[in-house]
Amino acid sequence: MPADAAVEKIIGNDLNLVLPKAQDTLEVAVVQAMDVLSGQTTPGAARNKILDALNQPPGLPTVPTGAHGLFQVATVEAINVASAVAFQAGETLLLGVVQTANAAATTLASTGNVRAALSAGMTQARSVFTEVRGQVSTAVNTAVTNIKIAAGQHVSATAAVMTQRQVRHGDEAGRGIAHRTKSVHSLHRGRHAG
């Protein structure tokens, strides 16, 4: 029981306070590095955004990743899924080992029945596996949803570029629709500035 209480407190703090902040900071840093490499931000602005993420309080992230575009969203979601598998599920399994042993041992101590103790341990183990499966499937489903949304925006942005090209082509043919080119270009640029 003391081991169960201690491990639950350590892993609970890690999963609820440390991991969300660390994961968000990593994602912010990756997105900012991509933005610097693509010329969408300056190194100084990127550094400030990363420092904001590092200085946020533990727990639920308060600094958004700033991911925009299909590639950045897919990269952030890959980090989320990897974190769910390696850290959330891994630490939950570690906690589950102690919880399963505690459930079996306390049942055996209170009842003296080995069969009841094994049953209590198996019930606890099933509960842990269900929780782990939920953590991973939630991360994967969220990733798929966010990537689909980003892909839809990418398709819209591509359509805007095609429209822009058609408008420009119409201008070159002397059709007099130059006023539409600027607005489509601004829309397209605004979507990436995000």
N, C-alpha and C positions, 0 to 999 in steps of 0.2 A: 504493500500500500504506500509506504513512503517513496519508493522508487517510482511508482505510478504518478503520485502527486508531483514529484520533482520533475520528471520527464514531461508531464503534461504542461507544467508551467513554462519550462524552457522552450519546448517546441511550440506551444501556443503563442508565446511572445515572438518567436522567430517568424511564424506563419502570419501573425496578425499585425506585427509592428515592423520588424526588420525587413522581411522579404518584399513587401509591397513598395517600400521606399527604395530599396536597392534595385529592384526590377525597373521601377519607373525611371530612376536616375540613369540606368544603363540604356534604356530606350530613348530617353531624351538625348543622351550623348551620341548615340548612333544616328538619330535623326539629324542632330546638329552637324555631325561630321559629314553626312550626306549633303546637307544644305550648303556647307562650306565648299565641298568638292564640286558641287554643281553651280556655285556662284550665286546662290539664292540668299546667302547671308555672309556676314564678315566673321572672321575668327573671334574678334572681340565680342560681338553680339552672341555668338555661339557659346563662348566661355561663360558669359553672364547667365545664359539660360541654363547651362549645366550647373553652375554654382547655385542657382535658384533651386534646382532639383536636389542638389546635395544638402542644402540648408533647410529643406522642408522638414517638418516634424515627422517622426516615425508614424506608421499607420497608413491610413487611406491617402493615396497620393493627391497632392493639391496642385502640382505642376503638370499640365497636359504634355503629352509627348510631342505634339505638333506635327505628327505624321500626316503627310498629304501625298496623294498619288498612289498608284497601285504598288509600286516597288517598295516605298517606305511603309505602307500599311502591311504588306506581306512580311516585311522584315520584322516589324514590331510584333506581329502575330506569331511569327516563328519563335521569337524570344518568349512570348507568353506561353506557348505550348511547351517549349523546352523547359521552362520554369515549372509549369504544372507537373510535368513528368518527373523531372529531376529533384525538385525541391518540395513542392506541395505533396505530391504522391509519395515521394521518398520519405519525407519526414512523418507523414501520416502513417505510413507502414511501420516506421521505427517506433512511433508512439503506440501503434496497434499491437506490436509484439509485447510491450510492457503491459498494456491494458488487457490483452488476452491472458497473459500469465497471472495477472492480478485477479481477473474474473475467475479463473480456474482455482487459484490458490485460496481465495476467500470463500468460495463455495465449498471447497474441500474442507477448509477449517471449520466452517459453520455447520456443515451437514455430515461430514465424514463419509460422504458417498462419492466414490471415484467416478461413477457414471455421470452423476449430476455435475461434478466438477468439469469433466471433459465436455459435457454438453454446454455448460456456461462459457467455457473457453471457445468452443466452436461458434457459438452464437455471437460472441464478441468479435471473433476473427471475421465472420461473414459481414458484420456491421462495418468493420474497418475496410474490407474490400469494396463494399458498396460505396463508402465515402470516397475512396481512392478513384473508383470508376467514375463517380460523379465529378470529381475535380478535373480529371483528364477530359471527359466528354464535354464538360462545360467550356473548357479552354478551347477544344477543337471546334465545337459548334460556334462559339463566339468568333474564332478566327475565320471560319468559313463565311459567316455572315458579314463580317467587316471587310473581308477580301472581295466578296461579291458586290458589296456596296461600292468599294473603291474601284472595282472593275467597271461597274455601271457608270461611275463618274468619269473613268478613263474613256469609256465609249462615248459619253457625252462630250468630253473634251476633244476627242478625235473628230466627232461630228462637227464641233465648232470650228476645228481647223479646216475640215473639208469645206464647210460653208464659207470660211474666210477665203480659201483658195478659189472657190467658185465666184465669190464676189469680186476678188481681185482680177480673176480672169474676165469677168463681165466688164470691169472698169477698163481693162486693156482693150476690150472690143468696143469701147466707147458707148456703153449702155447707160452711163450716168448714175451709178448707184454707189458712188464713193463713200457716202455718209454711213453706209452699213458696214463697211470694212473696219472702221475704227471701233465701233461698238462691239463687234464680234471679237476682234483682237483683244480688247480690254476685258471682255468676259473670259476669254481663254486664259489670259495672263492672271486675272484675279483668282481663278480657280486654283492655279498652281501656287499663288502667293498665300493661299489658304487660310 
